[in-house]
Amino acid sequence: MNIMDKLTILAASAKYDVACTSSGVERKGQKGGIGNASSAGICHSFTADGRCITLLKVLLSNSCVYNCCYCVNRRSNDIRRATFEPRELAELTIQFYRRNYIEGLFLSSAVIRNPDYTCEQMIKVLEILRNEYRFGGYIHAKAIPGADEQLIRKIGLLADRMSVNIELPTQKSLQLLAPDKTKESILKPMALISQSIAESRSELVRYKNAPSFAPAGQSTQLIVGATPETDYQILNLASALYKKYGLKRVFYSAYMPVVEHNNLPSLTTKPPLLREHRLYQADWLLRFYKFDASELLDEKNPNFNPYVDPKCSWALAHLDCFPVEVNTASYEMLLRVPGIGVRSAQRIIRARKTGPLDFDGLKKLGVVLKRAQYFILCRGKAVPGLKMSHESILRGLLSDRSMRLMDGEMGEQLSLFDDTHVTREDVLKCLTGQI
């Protein structure tokens, strides 16, 4: 099998791993070396200045000894198998970089033989890139659960970012769909990476030339919809991972039915893309808006409302906290107002020092008044003519199409790719993160 056939197979096998994120690390090119790393680098996306930044996202091998039911690469699945030699993949990465196709590498792998052997092969790839080619570009490497601690430490010293995919939210789900994995085997390397990152940062404070361990931090991925866990369970797990292991990102992947199994949803089941979208919005609230998971969901309401975003849903459930006066409200309270994002809240704090704000001024500062108007006052006054009951606010926040769906006129499943459900405002929120 030639190298292009391998690349075709292994790049396709890697597409189900969504845990690609901005590099978060800045490293200038060195004399005699090749490439650098930019903190704005991101996989298949655009930076603020309009540049498209890409990574070579590929598996070292898709020949897996595990038999995870949901995985297209499971050992019982009848697919074409391929494995790169370490030098093949290293040279391919360098050639792609020299042709300006990529700015870095995202490297993962199925488990070849055993976790230790897989890590050893990945380390060989990274050592060739870093030591022989002196490649200074961004590298994201996946740690293999069950591998020896020393091997994981070696990968961390060679890569910019590491990740360990937890995949399924509970031990029960792992036993059902991934019997070769355990929660302990996944959390152990996650804890090791977290500890090593902290130790490395401490060393760098004392010694300028101390080796850096995964300077861009670590991330993980959760599959949504393959098992019956609620949004409440998933969000609480994500919150715990952020707090305990200092993760940079938790990625949520809507289950894509690519293989058939009795324990999995039917192949005709649509991926829960809207649910994934709501989890990402809630995740943003945890990381940037100072919300706790327990504020957004509870055991009585374990799933997000599909018709309104989590922040609007929280505000509707806490109307006793509103309206707030934008000219005097604290920064923390402004962040809780639907339609006011992190940037617009910061702008409000700065602008009101020079004089009182009105509704026209808020609009110029980037506040989305379509949502915010129900929850704020300017100079003690609300927008004239607004009805402030729960039902009227809900109807004002929703489109006519969504209201008809809520009233039961149409029973079709919501889709992120249906133009009747996704507005320009939704697209802007996805791109800017302002909720």
C-alpha positions as CSV (number, residue, x, y, z in Angstrom):
1,M,0.0,0.0,0.0
2,N,1.5,3.4,-1.0
3,I,1.6,6.4,1.3
4,M,-1.3,8.2,-0.4
5,D,-3.6,5.2,0.1
6,K,-2.6,5.2,3.8
7,L,-3.2,8.9,4.1
8,T,-6.7,8.6,2.5
9,I,-7.7,5.8,4.9
10,L,-6.2,7.3,8.0
11,A,-7.3,10.8,7.5
12,A,-10.9,9.6,6.9
13,S,-10.7,7.5,10.1
14,A,-9.6,10.6,12.1
15,K,-12.6,12.8,11.2
16,Y,-14.7,11.5,14.0
17,D,-12.4,13.0,16.6
18,V,-13.6,16.6,17.1
19,A,-11.1,17.6,19.8
20,C,-9.2,20.1,17.6
21,T,-8.9,23.5,19.1
22,S,-6.8,26.7,19.0
23,S,-3.2,26.0,19.7
24,G,-3.0,28.4,22.7
25,V,0.8,28.4,22.5
26,E,3.2,31.0,21.0
27,R,6.6,29.7,19.9
28,K,8.9,31.6,17.5
29,G,10.9,29.8,14.8
30,Q,14.6,29.2,15.8
31,K,17.6,29.5,13.6
32,G,18.2,26.2,11.8
33,G,14.7,24.9,12.5
34,I,11.5,24.9,10.6
35,G,8.1,26.4,11.5
36,N,6.6,28.1,14.6
37,A,3.4,28.0,16.6
38,S,0.8,30.8,16.9
39,S,-1.6,31.0,19.7
40,A,-4.4,31.8,17.2
41,G,-3.8,28.6,15.2
42,I,-6.9,26.5,14.9
43,C,-7.9,23.4,12.9
44,H,-9.8,24.2,9.7
45,S,-11.0,27.6,10.8
46,F,-10.3,31.3,10.4
47,T,-8.3,33.6,12.7
48,A,-9.4,37.2,13.4
49,D,-7.3,38.5,10.6
50,G,-8.9,36.2,8.1
51,R,-6.2,33.5,7.7
52,C,-7.3,29.9,7.4
53,I,-5.2,27.8,9.7
54,T,-5.1,24.0,9.2
55,L,-3.7,20.9,10.8
56,L,-2.9,17.6,9.3
57,K,-5.4,15.5,11.3
58,V,-4.6,11.9,10.9
59,L,-4.3,8.5,12.7
60,L,-1.1,6.7,13.0
61,S,-3.1,3.5,12.5
62,N,-6.7,2.4,12.4
63,S,-5.9,-1.3,13.2
64,C,-7.4,-1.4,16.6
65,V,-7.3,-4.3,19.2
66,Y,-10.3,-2.8,21.0
67,N,-13.9,-3.4,20.0
68,C,-15.7,-0.2,21.1
69,C,-19.2,-0.6,19.6
70,Y,-19.6,3.1,18.5
71,C,-16.2,3.3,16.8
72,V,-15.7,2.8,13.0
73,N,-12.2,1.4,13.7
74,R,-13.3,-1.3,16.1
75,R,-11.6,-4.7,15.4
76,S,-14.8,-6.5,14.3
77,N,-15.7,-3.8,11.7
78,D,-14.9,-4.8,8.1
79,I,-13.0,-1.8,6.8
80,R,-9.7,-1.2,5.1
81,R,-6.8,-1.1,7.6
82,A,-3.6,0.9,7.3
83,T,-0.7,1.9,9.6
84,F,2.0,4.5,9.0
85,E,5.6,3.9,9.7
86,P,6.8,6.7,12.1
87,R,9.2,8.1,9.5
88,E,6.5,8.0,6.8
89,L,4.2,10.1,8.8
90,A,6.9,12.5,10.0
91,E,8.2,13.1,6.4
92,L,4.6,13.5,5.1
93,T,4.0,16.2,7.8
94,I,7.2,18.1,6.8
95,Q,6.4,17.9,3.1
96,F,2.9,19.2,3.7
97,Y,4.3,22.0,5.9
98,R,6.8,23.0,3.2
99,R,4.1,23.2,0.6
100,N,2.1,25.5,3.0
101,Y,-0.8,23.0,3.2
102,I,-0.7,22.8,7.0
103,E,0.6,24.7,10.1
104,G,0.8,21.7,12.4
105,L,-0.2,18.1,13.2
106,F,-3.0,16.5,15.1
107,L,-1.9,13.0,15.8
108,S,-4.0,10.2,17.3
109,S,-4.2,6.4,16.8
110,A,-6.1,3.3,17.3
111,V,-4.6,0.9,19.8
112,I,-2.0,-1.2,18.0
113,R,-1.1,-4.4,19.9
114,N,-1.3,-2.6,23.2
115,P,-1.3,1.0,24.6
116,D,2.4,1.1,25.4
117,Y,3.4,0.0,21.8
118,T,1.0,2.6,20.4
119,C,2.6,5.4,22.5
120,E,6.1,4.3,21.5
121,Q,5.2,4.6,17.8
122,M,3.7,8.0,18.3
123,I,6.8,9.1,20.3
124,K,9.0,8.1,17.3
125,V,7.0,10.3,15.0
126,L,7.3,13.3,17.3
127,E,11.0,12.7,18.0
128,I,11.7,12.7,14.3
129,L,9.8,15.9,13.8
130,R,11.2,17.7,16.8
131,N,14.8,16.4,16.9
132,E,15.7,15.6,13.3
133,Y,13.7,18.2,11.4
134,R,13.7,20.6,14.3
135,F,10.0,21.3,13.6
136,G,8.7,24.1,15.7
137,G,5.1,24.0,14.5
138,Y,2.0,23.1,16.6
139,I,1.5,19.5,17.5
140,H,-1.6,18.1,19.3
141,A,-1.2,14.4,20.4
142,K,-3.7,12.0,21.9
143,A,-2.6,10.1,25.0
144,I,-3.6,6.4,25.0
145,P,-5.4,5.3,28.2
146,G,-3.6,2.4,29.9
147,A,-0.1,3.4,28.7
148,D,2.9,3.6,31.0
149,E,3.3,7.0,32.8
150,Q,6.8,7.5,31.4
151,L,5.5,7.2,27.8
152,I,2.8,9.8,28.4
153,R,5.3,12.1,29.9
154,K,7.5,11.8,26.9
155,I,4.6,12.7,24.6
156,G,3.8,15.7,26.7
157,L,7.4,17.0,26.4
158,L,7.2,16.7,22.6
159,A,3.6,18.0,22.0
160,D,2.0,21.4,22.5
161,R,-1.4,20.1,23.5
162,M,-2.5,16.6,24.8
163,S,-5.9,15.1,25.1
164,V,-7.5,12.0,26.5
165,N,-10.9,11.2,25.2
166,I,-13.3,10.2,27.9
167,E,-15.9,9.4,25.2
168,L,-18.8,8.2,27.4
169,P,-20.1,9.9,30.5
170,T,-20.4,7.0,32.9
171,Q,-18.7,3.7,33.8
172,K,-21.9,1.9,33.0
173,S,-21.9,3.2,29.4
174,L,-18.2,2.3,29.0
175,Q,-19.0,-1.3,30.1
176,L,-21.9,-1.4,27.6
177,L,-20.2,0.1,24.5
178,A,-16.4,0.1,25.3
179,P,-15.7,-3.0,27.4
180,D,-11.9,-2.7,26.9
181,K,-11.9,0.7,28.6
182,T,-12.5,1.8,32.2
183,K,-13.2,5.2,33.7
184,E,-10.1,4.8,35.8
185,S,-7.8,4.0,32.8
186,I,-9.0,7.3,31.2
187,L,-8.9,9.6,34.2
188,K,-5.5,8.3,35.4
189,P,-3.5,9.8,32.4
190,M,-5.7,12.9,32.5
191,A,-4.6,13.4,36.1
192,L,-1.0,12.7,35.2
193,I,-1.1,15.3,32.4
194,S,-2.7,17.9,34.7
195,Q,0.0,17.3,37.4
196,S,2.8,17.4,34.8
197,I,1.6,20.7,33.4
198,A,1.5,22.2,36.8
199,E,5.0,21.0,37.7
200,S,6.3,22.3,34.3
201,R,4.9,25.7,34.9
202,S,6.4,25.8,38.4
203,E,9.8,24.8,36.9
204,L,9.6,27.4,34.2
205,V,9.2,30.1,36.8
206,R,12.4,29.1,38.5
207,Y,14.4,28.0,35.4
208,K,14.1,29.8,32.1
209,N,15.3,26.8,30.1
210,A,13.3,24.1,31.9
211,P,11.5,21.7,29.5
212,S,7.9,22.7,28.8
213,F,5.2,20.0,29.2
214,A,2.1,20.4,26.9
215,P,2.2,24.2,27.2
216,A,-1.2,24.5,25.5
217,G,-2.9,22.3,28.1
218,Q,-5.2,19.3,27.6
219,S,-8.7,18.7,26.3
220,T,-11.2,15.8,26.0
221,Q,-14.2,14.7,24.0
222,L,-17.6,13.4,25.0
223,I,-20.0,11.5,22.7
224,V,-23.6,12.8,23.0
225,G,-26.6,10.6,22.2
226,A,-25.0,7.1,22.0
227,T,-26.2,6.3,25.6
228,P,-29.1,7.5,27.6
229,E,-27.3,10.0,29.9
230,T,-29.0,13.4,30.3
231,D,-27.6,16.8,29.6
232,Y,-27.5,17.3,33.4
233,Q,-25.1,14.3,33.8
234,I,-22.9,15.4,30.9
235,L,-22.6,19.0,32.0
236,N,-21.9,18.1,35.6
237,L,-19.1,15.7,34.3
238,A,-17.7,18.5,32.1
239,S,-17.8,21.0,35.0
240,A,-15.9,18.5,37.3
241,L,-13.3,17.9,34.6
242,Y,-12.6,21.6,34.3
243,K,-12.3,22.1,38.0
244,K,-10.3,19.0,38.9
245,Y,-8.0,18.6,35.9
246,G,-7.8,22.2,34.6
247,L,-8.9,21.2,31.1
248,K,-8.8,23.9,28.4
249,R,-11.8,22.5,26.5
250,V,-14.4,19.7,26.7
251,F,-15.7,18.9,23.2
252,Y,-19.1,17.4,22.6
253,S,-19.6,15.2,19.6
254,A,-23.2,14.3,18.5
255,Y,-23.2,10.5,18.0
256,M,-22.9,9.7,14.3
257,P,-24.5,6.3,13.5
258,V,-21.7,4.8,11.4
259,V,-21.8,1.2,12.6
260,E,-24.6,-1.2,13.6
261,H,-24.8,-2.8,17.0
262,N,-27.6,-3.9,19.3
263,N,-26.5,-1.5,22.0
264,L,-26.5,1.5,19.7
265,P,-29.2,3.7,18.3
266,S,-30.4,2.7,14.9
267,L,-28.4,3.7,11.8
268,T,-31.4,5.7,10.7
269,T,-31.3,7.9,13.8
270,K,-30.4,11.5,13.1
271,P,-27.3,12.9,15.0
272,P,-28.5,15.0,17.9
273,L,-26.9,18.2,16.5
274,L,-29.1,20.6,18.3
275,R,-28.4,18.9,21.6
276,E,-24.7,19.2,20.9
277,H,-25.2,22.9,20.1
278,R,-26.9,23.5,23.4
279,L,-24.2,21.7,25.3
280,Y,-21.5,23.9,23.7
281,Q,-23.5,27.0,24.6
282,A,-23.8,25.8,28.2
283,D,-20.1,25.0,28.2
284,W,-19.4,28.6,27.2
285,L,-21.5,29.8,30.1
286,L,-19.4,27.6,32.5
287,R,-16.1,28.9,31.2
288,F,-16.7,32.6,30.6
289,Y,-20.0,33.6,32.2
290,K,-19.4,32.4,35.8
291,F,-22.3,30.0,35.8
292,D,-22.3,26.7,37.7
293,A,-23.7,23.5,36.1
294,S,-26.2,23.2,39.0
295,E,-27.7,26.6,38.0
296,L,-28.5,25.5,34.4
297,L,-30.0,22.1,35.0
298,D,-31.2,19.9,37.8
299,E,-32.7,16.4,38.3
300,K,-36.2,17.8,37.7
301,N,-35.1,19.5,34.5
302,P,-32.3,17.3,33.2
303,N,-32.2,18.4,29.6
304,F,-31.9,21.7,27.8
305,N,-34.9,23.4,26.2
306,P,-34.4,22.9,22.4
307,Y,-36.2,26.1,21.6
308,V,-34.1,28.6,23.6
309,D,-30.5,28.8,24.5
310,P,-29.4,27.9,28.1
311,K,-28.8,31.5,29.1
312,C,-32.3,32.5,28.1
313,S,-33.8,29.4,29.7
314,W,-32.0,30.3,33.0
315,A,-33.3,33.9,32.8
316,L,-36.9,32.8,32.2
317,A,-36.6,30.6,35.3
318,H,-35.3,33.5,37.4
319,L,-37.5,36.4,36.4
320,D,-37.3,37.6,40.0
321,C,-33.7,38.7,39.3
322,F,-34.8,41.0,36.5
323,P,-35.0,43.6,35.2
324,V,-31.6,45.0,36.1
325,E,-30.5,48.6,35.6
326,V,-27.6,48.6,33.1
327,N,-26.1,51.8,34.5
328,T,-25.6,50.4,38.0
329,A,-25.6,46.6,37.7
330,S,-22.4,44.7,38.5
331,Y,-20.4,43.0,35.8
332,E,-21.4,39.6,37.1
333,M,-25.1,40.5,36.8
334,L,-24.7,42.0,33.3
335,L,-23.2,38.6,32.2
336,R,-26.5,37.0,33.2
337,V,-28.6,39.1,30.9
338,P,-29.5,37.4,27.6
339,G,-28.1,39.3,24.7
340,I,-25.2,40.8,26.7
341,G,-22.0,38.9,26.1
342,V,-18.5,39.2,27.7
343,R,-17.3,41.9,25.4
344,S,-20.5,44.0,25.5
345,A,-20.6,43.7,29.3
346,Q,-17.0,45.0,29.4
347,R,-18.0,47.8,27.1
348,I,-20.9,48.8,29.2
349,I,-18.7,49.0,32.3
350,R,-16.3,51.4,30.5
351,A,-19.0,53.4,28.7
352,R,-21.2,54.2,31.7
353,K,-18.2,55.9,33.4
354,T,-18.6,58.8,31.0
355,G,-22.4,59.1,31.2
356,P,-25.7,57.2,31.5
357,L,-26.5,54.7,28.8
358,D,-29.8,54.5,26.8
359,F,-31.1,51.7,24.6
360,D,-29.6,53.2,21.4
361,G,-26.2,53.4,23.1
362,L,-26.5,49.7,24.2
363,K,-27.1,48.7,20.6
364,K,-24.0,50.5,19.5
365,L,-22.0,48.6,22.1
366,G,-23.1,45.3,20.7
367,V,-25.9,44.3,23.0
368,V,-28.6,42.2,21.2
369,L,-31.6,44.1,22.3
370,K,-34.0,41.6,20.7
371,R,-33.2,39.4,23.8
372,A,-31.9,41.9,26.3
373,Q,-34.8,44.3,26.2
374,Y,-36.9,42.0,28.4
375,F,-34.4,41.9,31.2
376,I,-32.9,45.4,31.5
377,L,-33.8,49.0,32.4
378,C,-32.1,52.2,31.2
379,R,-32.3,55.1,33.5
380,G,-35.0,53.3,35.4
381,K,-37.2,52.8,32.3
382,A,-38.0,49.7,30.2
383,V,-38.7,49.6,26.4
384,P,-42.2,51.1,26.0
385,G,-45.0,48.6,25.3
386,L,-43.2,45.4,26.4
387,K,-45.2,42.7,28.2
388,M,-43.2,41.2,31.0
389,S,-45.0,38.0,31.7
390,H,-43.2,34.6,31.3
391,E,-45.3,33.6,28.3
392,S,-44.9,37.0,26.5
393,I,-41.2,37.0,27.0
394,L,-40.9,33.4,25.7
395,R,-42.9,34.3,22.6
396,G,-40.8,37.4,22.0
397,L,-37.6,35.4,22.2
398,L,-38.7,32.7,19.8
399,S,-39.4,32.8,16.1
400,D,-42.9,32.1,14.7
401,R,-41.6,28.8,13.4
402,S,-40.4,27.7,16.8
403,M,-43.6,28.7,18.4
404,R,-45.6,26.6,16.0
405,L,-43.4,23.6,16.8
406,M,-43.8,24.2,20.6
407,D,-47.6,24.3,20.1
408,G,-47.4,20.9,18.4
409,E,-48.4,22.0,14.9
410,M,-45.4,20.3,13.4
411,G,-43.7,17.2,14.8
412,E,-40.4,17.2,12.8
413,Q,-37.0,17.0,14.5
414,L,-35.2,20.3,14.9
415,S,-32.0,20.5,12.8
416,L,-29.1,23.0,12.8
417,F,-29.0,22.8,9.0
418,D,-32.6,23.7,8.4
419,D,-32.7,27.4,7.4
420,T,-36.2,27.8,9.0
421,H,-34.7,27.1,12.4
422,V,-31.3,28.7,12.2
423,T,-31.2,32.5,12.0
424,R,-28.4,34.9,11.1
425,E,-28.3,35.8,14.8
426,D,-27.7,32.1,15.7
427,V,-24.8,31.9,13.3
428,L,-23.2,35.1,14.7
429,K,-23.5,33.6,18.3
430,C,-21.7,30.5,17.1
431,L,-18.9,32.5,15.6
432,T,-18.4,35.0,18.5
433,G,-19.5,33.0,21.5
434,Q,-21.6,36.0,22.7
435,I,-24.8,34.6,24.4
